[in-house]
């Protein structure tokens, strides 16, 4: 006889001295199992919701990398209907780096690819990535990468 059959028979026997104990234990067990299932379901939904939110933010950043004004913390927080503080903390927790770091890494990664694989001039690359001018682009690149764009290009094409 299975455990479930024994429990059912005890539960159906209202005159048994164990009736209340079995009933209370069954109810507690059912509530614990339901509670655990709900908690697991909620945390899975939260993880899914968080990962979906991060995916949307990352896709938005990649789509708008050439439009810096759309990638400010205030613009992102408005776009995703989150407070500036929350979106910054949330993004860093999910991705492991700040939004600004991620955008810079992504942007300069694209710039490095342009310098390595294209014949575009520095001025054209500066314009493509919305730098004020070529000189501003060169200063920012050197600050971020550690060498000038020209040195980087020579080092990767030799």
TIRO-2110 file (N, C-alpha, C; in Angstrom, 1 decimal):
// TIRO-2110
0.9, -1.2, 0.0, N, 1, A
0.0, 0.0, 0.0, CA, 1, A
0.9, 1.2, 0.0, C, 1, A
0.6, 2.2, -0.8, N, 2, A
1.4, 3.4, -0.9, CA, 2, A
1.2, 4.3, 0.2, C, 2, A
2.1, 5.2, 0.5, N, 3, A
2.0, 6.2, 1.5, CA, 3, A
0.8, 7.1, 1.4, C, 3, A
0.5, 7.5, 0.1, N, 4, A
-0.6, 8.3, -0.1, CA, 4, A
-1.9, 7.6, 0.2, C, 4, A
-2.0, 6.3, -0.1, N, 5, A
-3.2, 5.5, 0.3, CA, 5, A
-3.4, 5.5, 1.8, C, 5, A
-2.3, 5.2, 2.5, N, 6, A
-2.4, 5.2, 4.0, CA, 6, A
-2.8, 6.5, 4.5, C, 6, A
-2.3, 7.6, 4.0, N, 7, A
-2.7, 8.9, 4.5, CA, 7, A
-4.1, 9.2, 4.2, C, 7, A
-4.6, 8.8, 3.0, N, 8, A
-6.0, 9.0, 2.7, CA, 8, A
-6.9, 8.3, 3.6, C, 8, A
-6.6, 7.0, 3.9, N, 9, A
-7.4, 6.2, 4.7, CA, 9, A
-7.5, 6.8, 6.2, C, 9, A
-6.3, 7.2, 6.7, N, 10, A
-6.3, 7.8, 8.0, CA, 10, A
-7.1, 9.1, 8.0, C, 10, A
-7.0, 9.9, 6.9, N, 11, A
-7.8, 11.2, 6.8, CA, 11, A
-9.3, 10.9, 6.8, C, 11, A
-9.7, 9.9, 6.1, N, 12, A
-11.1, 9.6, 5.9, CA, 12, A
-11.7, 9.0, 7.2, C, 12, A
-10.9, 8.4, 8.1, N, 13, A
-11.4, 7.8, 9.3, CA, 13, A
-11.4, 8.9, 10.4, C, 13, A
-12.5, 9.6, 10.5, N, 14, A
-12.7, 10.8, 11.4, CA, 14, A
-12.6, 10.4, 12.9, C, 14, A
-12.8, 9.1, 13.2, N, 15, A
-12.9, 8.6, 14.6, CA, 15, A
-11.5, 8.2, 15.0, C, 15, A
-10.5, 8.2, 14.1, N, 16, A
-9.2, 7.7, 14.5, CA, 16, A
-8.6, 8.8, 15.5, C, 16, A
-7.8, 8.3, 16.5, N, 17, A
-7.2, 9.2, 17.4, CA, 17, A
-6.1, 10.1, 16.7, C, 17, A
-5.7, 9.6, 15.5, N, 18, A
-4.6, 10.3, 14.7, CA, 18, A
-5.2, 11.3, 13.7, C, 18, A
-6.5, 11.3, 13.6, N, 19, A
-7.2, 12.1, 12.5, CA, 19, A
-6.6, 13.6, 12.5, C, 19, A
-6.7, 14.2, 13.6, N, 20, A
-6.3, 15.7, 13.6, CA, 20, A
-4.8, 15.8, 13.3, C, 20, A
-4.0, 14.9, 13.8, N, 21, A
-2.5, 15.0, 13.5, CA, 21, A
-2.3, 14.8, 12.0, C, 21, A
-2.9, 13.8, 11.4, N, 22, A
-2.7, 13.6, 10.0, CA, 22, A
-3.2, 14.7, 9.2, C, 22, A
-4.4, 15.2, 9.5, N, 23, A
-5.0, 16.4, 8.8, CA, 23, A
-4.1, 17.6, 8.9, C, 23, A
-3.6, 17.9, 10.1, N, 24, A
-2.8, 19.1, 10.3, CA, 24, A
-1.4, 18.9, 9.5, C, 24, A
-0.9, 17.7, 9.6, N, 25, A
0.4, 17.4, 8.9, CA, 25, A
0.2, 17.5, 7.4, C, 25, A
-0.9, 17.0, 6.9, N, 26, A
-1.1, 17.1, 5.4, CA, 26, A
-1.3, 18.5, 5.0, C, 26, A
-2.0, 19.3, 5.8, N, 27, A
-2.2, 20.7, 5.4, CA, 27, A
-0.9, 21.5, 5.4, C, 27, A
-0.1, 21.2, 6.5, N, 28, A
1.2, 21.9, 6.6, CA, 28, A
2.1, 21.5, 5.4, C, 28, A
2.1, 20.2, 5.1, N, 29, A
2.9, 19.8, 4.0, CA, 29, A
2.5, 20.4, 2.6, C, 29, A
1.2, 20.4, 2.4, N, 30, A
0.7, 21.0, 1.2, CA, 30, A
1.1, 22.5, 1.1, C, 30, A
0.9, 23.2, 2.2, N, 31, A
1.2, 24.6, 2.2, CA, 31, A
2.7, 24.9, 2.0, C, 31, A
3.6, 24.0, 2.6, N, 32, A
5.0, 24.2, 2.4, CA, 32, A
5.4, 23.9, 1.0, C, 32, A
4.8, 22.9, 0.4, N, 33, A
5.2, 22.6, -1.0, CA, 33, A
4.7, 23.7, -1.9, C, 33, A
3.5, 24.2, -1.7, N, 34, A
2.9, 25.3, -2.5, CA, 34, A
3.8, 26.6, -2.3, C, 34, A
4.2, 26.9, -1.1, N, 35, A
5.0, 28.0, -0.8, CA, 35, A
6.3, 27.9, -1.5, C, 35, A
6.9, 26.8, -1.5, N, 36, A
8.2, 26.6, -2.1, CA, 36, A
8.1, 26.7, -3.6, C, 36, A
7.0, 26.1, -4.2, N, 37, A
6.8, 26.2, -5.7, CA, 37, A
6.6, 27.7, -6.1, C, 37, A
5.8, 28.4, -5.3, N, 38, A
5.6, 29.8, -5.6, CA, 38, A
6.9, 30.6, -5.5, C, 38, A
7.7, 30.4, -4.5, N, 39, A
9.0, 31.1, -4.4, CA, 39, A
9.9, 30.8, -5.5, C, 39, A
10.0, 29.5, -5.9, N, 40, A
10.8, 29.2, -7.1, CA, 40, A
10.3, 29.8, -8.3, C, 40, A
9.0, 29.8, -8.5, N, 41, A
8.4, 30.4, -9.7, CA, 41, A
8.6, 31.9, -9.8, C, 41, A
8.5, 32.6, -8.6, N, 42, A
8.7, 34.0, -8.6, CA, 42, A
10.2, 34.3, -8.8, C, 42, A
11.1, 33.6, -8.2, N, 43, A
12.5, 33.9, -8.5, CA, 43, A
12.9, 33.6, -9.9, C, 43, A
12.3, 32.6, -10.5, N, 44, A
12.6, 32.3, -11.9, CA, 44, A
12.0, 33.4, -12.8, C, 44, A
10.8, 33.9, -12.5, N, 45, A
10.3, 35.0, -13.2, CA, 45, A
11.1, 36.2, -13.0, C, 45, A
11.6, 36.5, -11.8, N, 46, A
12.5, 37.6, -11.6, CA, 46, A
13.8, 37.5, -12.4, C, 46, A
14.4, 36.4, -12.4, N, 47, A
15.6, 36.2, -13.1, CA, 47, A
15.4, 36.4, -14.6, C, 47, A
14.3, 35.8, -15.1, N, 48, A
13.9, 36.0, -16.5, CA, 48, A
13.6, 37.4, -16.8, C, 48, A
12.9, 38.1, -15.9, N, 49, A
12.6, 39.5, -16.1, CA, 49, A
13.8, 40.3, -16.1, C, 49, A
14.7, 40.0, -15.1, N, 50, A
16.0, 40.8, -15.1, CA, 50, A
16.8, 40.6, -16.3, C, 50, A
17.0, 39.3, -16.7, N, 51, A
17.8, 39.0, -17.9, CA, 51, A
17.2, 39.6, -19.1, C, 51, A
15.9, 39.6, -19.2, N, 52, A
15.2, 40.3, -20.4, CA, 52, A
15.5, 41.8, -20.3, C, 52, A
15.4, 42.4, -19.2, N, 53, A
15.6, 43.8, -19.0, CA, 53, A
17.0, 44.2, -19.5, C, 53, A
18.0, 43.4, -19.0, N, 54, A
19.4, 43.6, -19.4, CA, 54, A
19.6, 43.5, -20.9, C, 54, A
18.9, 42.4, -21.4, N, 55, A
19.1, 42.2, -22.9, CA, 55, A
18.5, 43.4, -23.7, C, 55, A
17.4, 44.0, -23.2, N, 56, A
16.8, 45.1, -23.9, CA, 56, A
17.7, 46.3, -23.8, C, 56, A
18.3, 46.5, -22.6, N, 57, A
19.2, 47.7, -22.4, CA, 57, A
20.5, 47.5, -23.3, C, 57, A
21.0, 46.3, -23.3, N, 58, A
22.2, 46.0, -24.1, CA, 58, A
21.9, 46.2, -25.6, C, 58, A
20.8, 45.7, -26.1, N, 59, A
20.4, 45.9, -27.5, CA, 59, A
20.2, 47.3, -27.8, C, 59, A
19.6, 48.1, -26.9, N, 60, A
19.4, 49.5, -27.1, CA, 60, A
20.8, 50.2, -27.2, C, 60, A
21.7, 49.9, -26.3, N, 61, A
23.0, 50.5, -26.4, CA, 61, A
23.7, 50.2, -27.7, C, 61, A
23.7, 49.0, -28.1, N, 62, A
24.3, 48.6, -29.4, CA, 62, A
23.7, 49.3, -30.6, C, 62, A
22.4, 49.4, -30.6, N, 63, A
21.7, 50.1, -31.6, CA, 63, A
21.9, 51.6, -31.7, C, 63, A
22.2, 52.2, -30.6, N, 64, A
22.4, 53.6, -30.5, CA, 64, A
23.8, 54.1, -30.2, C, 64, A
24.8, 53.2, -30.4, N, 65, A
26.1, 53.5, -30.0, CA, 65, A
26.6, 54.8, -30.8, C, 65, A
26.1, 55.1, -31.9, N, 66, A
26.5, 56.2, -32.7, CA, 66, A
25.8, 57.5, -32.3, C, 66, A
24.9, 57.4, -31.3, N, 67, A
24.1, 58.6, -30.8, CA, 67, A
24.3, 58.7, -29.3, C, 67, A
25.5, 59.3, -28.9, N, 68, A
25.8, 59.4, -27.5, CA, 68, A
24.7, 60.1, -26.6, C, 68, A
24.0, 61.0, -27.1, N, 69, A
23.0, 61.7, -26.3, CA, 69, A
21.9, 60.7, -25.9, C, 69, A
21.7, 59.6, -26.6, N, 70, A
20.7, 58.6, -26.3, CA, 70, A
21.2, 57.6, -25.2, C, 70, A
22.5, 57.7, -24.9, N, 71, A
23.1, 56.7, -24.0, CA, 71, A
23.5, 57.3, -22.7, C, 71, A
23.1, 58.5, -22.4, N, 72, A
23.4, 59.1, -21.1, CA, 72, A
22.5, 58.4, -20.1, C, 72, A
22.9, 58.4, -18.8, N, 73, A
22.2, 57.7, -17.8, CA, 73, A
20.7, 58.2, -17.7, C, 73, A
20.6, 59.5, -17.8, N, 74, A
19.2, 60.1, -17.8, CA, 74, A
18.4, 59.7, -18.9, C, 74, A
19.0, 59.6, -20.1, N, 75, A
18.2, 59.2, -21.3, CA, 75, A
17.9, 57.7, -21.2, C, 75, A
18.8, 56.9, -20.7, N, 76, A
18.5, 55.4, -20.6, CA, 76, A
17.4, 55.2, -19.5, C, 76, A
17.6, 55.9, -18.4, N, 77, A
16.6, 55.8, -17.3, CA, 77, A
15.2, 56.2, -17.8, C, 77, A
15.1, 57.2, -18.6, N, 78, A
13.8, 57.7, -19.1, CA, 78, A
13.3, 56.7, -20.1, C, 78, A
14.2, 56.2, -20.9, N, 79, A
13.8, 55.2, -22.0, CA, 79, A
13.2, 53.9, -21.4, C, 79, A
13.9, 53.5, -20.3, N, 80, A
13.5, 52.2, -19.6, CA, 80, A
12.6, 52.4, -18.4, C, 80, A
12.2, 53.6, -18.2, N, 81, A
11.3, 53.9, -17.1, CA, 81, A
11.8, 53.5, -15.7, C, 81, A
13.1, 53.8, -15.5, N, 82, A
13.8, 53.4, -14.2, CA, 82, A
14.5, 54.7, -13.7, C, 82, A
14.6, 54.8, -12.4, N, 83, A
15.4, 56.0, -11.9, CA, 83, A
16.8, 55.8, -12.3, C, 83, A
17.5, 57.0, -12.4, N, 84, A
18.9, 57.0, -12.8, CA, 84, A
19.8, 56.1, -11.8, C, 84, A
19.5, 56.3, -10.5, N, 85, A
20.3, 55.5, -9.6, CA, 85, A
20.0, 54.0, -9.7, C, 85, A
18.7, 53.6, -9.9, N, 86, A
18.4, 52.2, -10.0, CA, 86, A
19.0, 51.6, -11.2, C, 86, A
18.8, 52.2, -12.4, N, 87, A
19.3, 51.6, -13.6, CA, 87, A
20.8, 51.4, -13.5, C, 87, A
21.6, 52.4, -12.9, N, 88, A
23.0, 52.2, -12.7, CA, 88, A
23.4, 51.0, -11.9, C, 88, A
22.7, 50.9, -10.7, N, 89, A
23.0, 49.8, -9.8, CA, 89, A
22.6, 48.5, -10.4, C, 89, A
21.4, 48.5, -11.0, N, 90, A
20.8, 47.2, -11.6, CA, 90, A
21.8, 46.8, -12.7, C, 90, A
22.2, 47.7, -13.6, N, 91, A
23.1, 47.3, -14.7, CA, 91, A
24.4, 46.7, -14.2, C, 91, A
25.0, 47.4, -13.3, N, 92, A
26.3, 47.0, -12.7, CA, 92, A
26.1, 45.6, -12.1, C, 92, A
25.1, 45.4, -11.4, N, 93, A
24.8, 44.1, -10.7, CA, 93, A
24.7, 43.0, -11.7, C, 93, A
24.0, 43.2, -12.8, N, 94, A
23.7, 42.2, -13.8, CA, 94, A
24.8, 42.0, -14.8, C, 94, A
25.5, 43.0, -15.2, N, 95, A
26.6, 42.9, -16.2, CA, 95, A
28.0, 42.9, -15.6, C, 95, A
28.2, 43.4, -14.4, N, 96, A
29.5, 43.4, -13.8, CA, 96, A
30.3, 44.6, -14.1, C, 96, A
29.8, 45.6, -14.8, N, 97, A
30.5, 46.9, -15.0, CA, 97, A
29.4, 47.9, -15.1, C, 97, A
29.8, 49.2, -14.9, N, 98, A
28.9, 50.3, -15.0, CA, 98, A
28.4, 50.5, -16.4, C, 98, A
27.3, 51.2, -16.6, N, 99, A
26.8, 51.5, -17.9, CA, 99, A
27.9, 52.2, -18.7, C, 99, A
28.5, 53.3, -18.1, N, 100, A
29.5, 54.1, -18.8, CA, 100, A
30.7, 53.2, -19.2, C, 100, A
31.1, 52.3, -18.4, N, 101, A
32.2, 51.4, -18.7, CA, 101, A
31.9, 50.5, -19.9, C, 101, A
30.7, 50.0, -19.8, N, 102, A
30.2, 49.1, -20.9, CA, 102, A
30.1, 49.8, -22.2, C, 102, A
29.6, 51.0, -22.2, N, 103, A
29.4, 51.8, -23.4, CA, 103, A
30.8, 52.2, -24.0, C, 103, A
31.7, 52.6, -23.1, N, 104, A
33.1, 52.9, -23.5, CA, 104, A
33.8, 51.7, -24.1, C, 104, A
33.7, 50.6, -23.4, N, 105, A
34.3, 49.3, -23.9, CA, 105, A
33.8, 48.9, -25.3, C, 105, A
32.5, 49.0, -25.4, N, 106, A
31.8, 48.6, -26.7, CA, 106, A
32.2, 49.6, -27.8, C, 106, A
32.2, 50.9, -27.5, N, 107, A
32.5, 52.0, -28.5, CA, 107, A
34.0, 51.8, -28.9, C, 107, A
34.9, 51.7, -28.0, N, 108, A
36.3, 51.7, -28.4, CA, 108, A
36.6, 50.3, -29.0, C, 108, A
35.9, 49.3, -28.7, N, 109, A
36.1, 48.0, -29.4, CA, 109, A
35.7, 48.2, -30.9, C, 109, A
34.6, 48.9, -31.2, N, 110, A
34.2, 49.2, -32.6, CA, 110, A
35.3, 50.0, -33.3, C, 110, A
35.8, 51.0, -32.5, N, 111, A
36.8, 51.9, -33.1, CA, 111, A
38.1, 51.1, -33.4, C, 111, A
38.5, 50.3, -32.5, N, 112, A
39.7, 49.4, -32.8, CA, 112, A
39.5, 48.6, -34.0, C, 112, A
38.3, 48.1, -34.2, N, 113, A
38.0, 47.3, -35.4, CA, 113, A
38.0, 48.2, -36.6, C, 113, A
37.5, 49.4, -36.6, N, 114, A
37.6, 50.3, -37.7, CA, 114, A
39.1, 50.6, -38.1, C, 114, A
39.9, 50.8, -37.0, N, 115, A
41.3, 51.1, -37.2, CA, 115, A
42.0, 49.9, -37.8, C, 115, A
41.7, 48.8, -37.4, N, 116, A
42.4, 47.5, -37.8, CA, 116, A
41.9, 47.1, -39.2, C, 116, A
40.6, 47.1, -39.5, N, 117, A
40.1, 46.5, -40.7, CA, 117, A
39.6, 47.5, -41.8, C, 117, A
39.7, 48.8, -41.5, N, 118, A
39.2, 49.7, -42.6, CA, 118, A
40.3, 50.7, -43.0, C, 118, A
40.0, 51.3, -44.0, N, 119, A
40.9, 52.4, -44.5, CA, 119, A
40.4, 53.8, -44.2, C, 119, A
39.4, 53.8, -43.3, N, 120, A
38.8, 55.1, -43.0, CA, 120, A
39.8, 56.0, -42.3, C, 120, A
39.8, 57.3, -42.6, N, 121, A
40.7, 58.2, -42.0, CA, 121, A
40.3, 58.4, -40.5, C, 121, A
41.2, 59.0, -39.7, N, 122, A
40.9, 59.3, -38.3, CA, 122, A
39.7, 60.3, -38.2, C, 122, A
39.7, 61.2, -39.1, N, 123, A
38.6, 62.2, -39.2, CA, 123, A
37.3, 61.5, -39.5, C, 123, A
37.3, 60.6, -40.4, N, 124, A
36.0, 59.9, -40.7, CA, 124, A
35.5, 59.0, -39.5, C, 124, A
36.5, 58.4, -38.8, N, 125, A
36.1, 57.6, -37.7, CA, 125, A
35.6, 58.5, -36.5, C, 125, A
36.3, 59.6, -36.4, N, 126, A
35.9, 60.6, -35.3, CA, 126, A
34.4, 61.1, -35.6, C, 126, A
34.2, 61.3, -36.9, N, 127, A
32.8, 61.8, -37.3, CA, 127, A
31.8, 60.7, -37.1, C, 127, A
32.1, 59.5, -37.5, N, 128, A
31.2, 58.3, -37.3, CA, 128, A
30.8, 58.1, -35.9, C, 128, A
31.7, 58.3, -34.9, N, 129, A
31.4, 58.1, -33.5, CA, 129, A
31.1, 59.4, -32.8, C, 129, A
30.8, 60.4, -33.5, N, 130, A
30.3, 61.7, -32.9, CA, 130, A
31.3, 62.4, -32.0, C, 130, A
32.6, 62.2, -32.3, N, 131, A
33.6, 63.0, -31.5, CA, 131, A
33.5, 64.5, -32.0, C, 131, A
33.9, 65.4, -31.2, N, 132, A
33.8, 66.8, -31.6, CA, 132, A
34.7, 67.0, -32.9, C, 132, A
35.9, 66.5, -32.8, N, 133, A
36.8, 66.6, -34.0, CA, 133, A
37.9, 65.5, -33.9, C, 133, A
38.8, 65.5, -34.8, N, 134, A
39.8, 64.4, -34.8, CA, 134, A
40.7, 64.5, -33.6, C, 134, A
41.0, 65.7, -33.2, N, 135, A
41.9, 65.9, -32.1, CA, 135, A
41.3, 65.4, -30.8, C, 135, A
40.0, 65.7, -30.6, N, 136, A
39.2, 65.1, -29.4, CA, 136, A
39.2, 63.6, -29.5, C, 136, A
39.0, 63.1, -30.7, N, 137, A
39.0, 61.6, -30.8, CA, 137, A
40.3, 61.0, -30.4, C, 137, A
41.4, 61.6, -30.9, N, 138, A
42.8, 61.1, -30.6, CA, 138, A
43.1, 61.2, -29.2, C, 138, A
42.7, 62.3, -28.5, N, 139, A
42.9, 62.4, -27.0, CA, 139, A
42.2, 61.3, -26.3, C, 139, A
40.9, 61.1, -26.6, N, 140, A
40.1, 60.1, -25.9, CA, 140, A
40.6, 58.7, -26.2, C, 140, A
41.0, 58.4, -27.4, N, 141, A
41.5, 57.1, -27.7, CA, 141, A
42.7, 56.8, -26.9, C, 141, A
43.6, 57.8, -26.9, N, 142, A
44.9, 57.6, -26.2, CA, 142, A
44.6, 57.4, -24.7, C, 142, A
43.7, 58.2, -24.2, N, 143, A
43.4, 58.1, -22.7, CA, 143, A
42.8, 56.7, -22.4, C, 143, A
42.0, 56.2, -23.3, N, 144, A
41.3, 54.9, -23.1, CA, 144, A
42.2, 53.7, -23.4, C, 144, A
42.9, 53.7, -24.5, N, 145, A
43.6, 52.6, -25.0, CA, 145, A
45.1, 52.6, -24.6, C, 145, A
45.6, 53.9, -24.5, N, 146, A
47.0, 54.0, -24.1, CA, 146, A
48.0, 54.4, -25.2, C, 146, A
47.5, 54.3, -26.4, N, 147, A
48.3, 54.7, -27.6, CA, 147, A
47.5, 55.6, -28.5, C, 147, A
48.1, 56.3, -29.4, N, 148, A
47.3, 57.1, -30.3, CA, 148, A
46.6, 56.2, -31.3, C, 148, A
45.6, 56.6, -32.0, N, 149, A
45.0, 55.8, -33.1, CA, 149, A
46.0, 55.5, -34.2, C, 149, A
46.9, 56.4, -34.5, N, 150, A
47.9, 56.1, -35.5, CA, 150, A
48.8, 55.0, -35.1, C, 150, A
49.3, 55.1, -33.9, N, 151, A
50.2, 54.0, -33.3, CA, 151, A
49.5, 52.7, -33.3, C, 151, A
48.2, 52.7, -32.9, N, 152, A
47.4, 51.5, -32.8, CA, 152, A
47.3, 50.9, -34.2, C, 152, A
47.0, 51.7, -35.2, N, 153, A
46.8, 51.2, -36.5, CA, 153, A
48.1, 50.6, -37.1, C, 153, A
49.2, 51.3, -36.8, N, 154, A
50.5, 50.8, -37.3, CA, 154, A
50.8, 49.5, -36.6, C, 154, A
50.6, 49.4, -35.3, N, 155, A
50.9, 48.2, -34.6, CA, 155, A
50.0, 47.0, -35.0, C, 155, A
48.8, 47.2, -35.5, N, 156, A
48.0, 46.1, -35.9, CA, 156, A
48.1, 45.8, -37.4, C, 156, A
48.8, 46.7, -38.2, N, 157, A
48.9, 46.4, -39.6, CA, 157, A
50.3, 46.0, -40.0, C, 157, A
51.2, 45.8, -39.0, N, 158, A
52.6, 45.5, -39.3, CA, 158, A
52.8, 44.0, -39.3, C, 158, A
END
